[in-house]
Amino acid sequence: MKIKKFMVPVTWQMTTMVEVEACGPEEAAHEACGVDLDTESVDSWEYVGDSWEVDEEGIFEIPSKGDA
């Protein structure tokens, strides 16, 4: 059996903390929704356990160079 290559779409969740200024928790939650995440803070992001998912319907085969 010939081994083939496939592209497999996957998703996962990451978590981090963001700092906002607000008068209370409800306003803080609202403010957090508008925060632009700083990609330089990627060191503080953590993987959310068991969040890895495969989109089986989106899998497709990568044609080999010999296929036309």
Contacts in CASP RR format, 6 or more apart in sequence:
PFRMAT RR
TARGET T0000
AUTHOR 0000-0000-0000
METHOD contacts of the structure
MODEL  1
MKIKKFMVPVTWQMTTMVEVEACGPEEAAHEACGVDLDTESVDSWEYVGD
SWEVDEEGIFEIPSKGDA
4 61 0 8 1.000
4 62 0 8 1.000
4 64 0 8 1.000
5 61 0 8 1.000
5 62 0 8 1.000
5 64 0 8 1.000
6 59 0 8 1.000
6 60 0 8 1.000
6 61 0 8 1.000
6 62 0 8 1.000
7 59 0 8 1.000
7 60 0 8 1.000
7 62 0 8 1.000
8 54 0 8 1.000
8 55 0 8 1.000
8 58 0 8 1.000
8 59 0 8 1.000
9 54 0 8 1.000
9 55 0 8 1.000
9 58 0 8 1.000
9 59 0 8 1.000
10 52 0 8 1.000
10 53 0 8 1.000
10 54 0 8 1.000
10 55 0 8 1.000
11 51 0 8 1.000
11 52 0 8 1.000
11 53 0 8 1.000
11 55 0 8 1.000
12 47 0 8 1.000
12 48 0 8 1.000
12 51 0 8 1.000
12 52 0 8 1.000
12 53 0 8 1.000
13 47 0 8 1.000
13 48 0 8 1.000
13 49 0 8 1.000
13 51 0 8 1.000
14 45 0 8 1.000
14 46 0 8 1.000
14 47 0 8 1.000
14 48 0 8 1.000
15 45 0 8 1.000
15 46 0 8 1.000
15 48 0 8 1.000
16 37 0 8 1.000
16 41 0 8 1.000
16 44 0 8 1.000
16 45 0 8 1.000
16 46 0 8 1.000
17 44 0 8 1.000
18 32 0 8 1.000
18 35 0 8 1.000
18 37 0 8 1.000
20 28 0 8 1.000
20 31 0 8 1.000
20 32 0 8 1.000
20 35 0 8 1.000
21 31 0 8 1.000
22 28 0 8 1.000
22 30 0 8 1.000
22 31 0 8 1.000
END
